[in-house]
Amino acid sequence: MGRVEGPGHARVARMLGTGIVAGDYREGEALPGEPALLARFGVSRTLLREAIKTLSAKGLLEARTRVGTRVRERAAWNLFDRDVLAWTIEGGIDARFLRDLAEIRLAVEPAAAALAAERRTAADLERLDACVTDMRAAAGLDPAFARADLAFHLALADASGNVFMHSVGAVTEAALAVLFQLSRPTDPQEHAVAWRAHAAIAAAIRAGDPPAAAAATEVVVRDGLRNSAAAVERAPGAPYP
């Protein structure tokens, strides 16, 4: 890693943070001493300490008196923190990341769809239908398909009428954007299956059928996991947009 250009503890936090999630600083190990970090980043002691406080609050670091600052185990990292999630994605995602993301989606999105079937407004239905229309129009590997896919799931969270589900969707938006880039259909048949599966969710929500909306959403999430995992397997370790 190079020296930091310009002041700001946020910039130092980002460089350290990306290094931690990339494995440059291993879990359980101590960071280099303060003199070494000051020399590497070319910042003041105050800025460096503020950066370490920031990363500690995100669950990446732990500072102990007379022991120093060590990297915490991955399980302690706050992946609901936008920065930590973005740094993780920048480092490249793998099958475990996709599985973990699918599991949290399966815990939240079917329930959100069921609530949406009970609480949806005319505006919600219009947004969902517009996203399906956009997905249908964006055939093949058109990036517009992934954008419409993301918009659909964010609209679904909003239609639930639950502020916590909306917040989960907003926090994981970066991860979902990458996921939908990976899982977008690669041939006409897959494209038809994908947009029709989303249309089934919208139809169940419009019909006010919570069980059908939840079941249709679960199908979409599981299909997304299968398609994205296949994409990662074809190109392991590749950087994703």
ABEGO torsion letter per residue (X at the ends): XBBBBEBEAAAAAAAAAAAAAAGABBBGBBBBBAAAAAAAAGBBAAAAAAAAAAAAAAGABBBBBGAEBBBBBAAABBAABAAAAAAAAAAEBBAAAAAAAAAAAAAAAAAAAAAAAAABBAAAAAAAAAAAAAAAABBEABAAAAAAAAAAAAAAAAAAGBAAAAAAAAAAAAAAAAAAAAABBABAAAAAAAAAAAAAAAAAAAAGBAAAAAAAAAAAAAAAAAAAAAAAAABBGBBBX
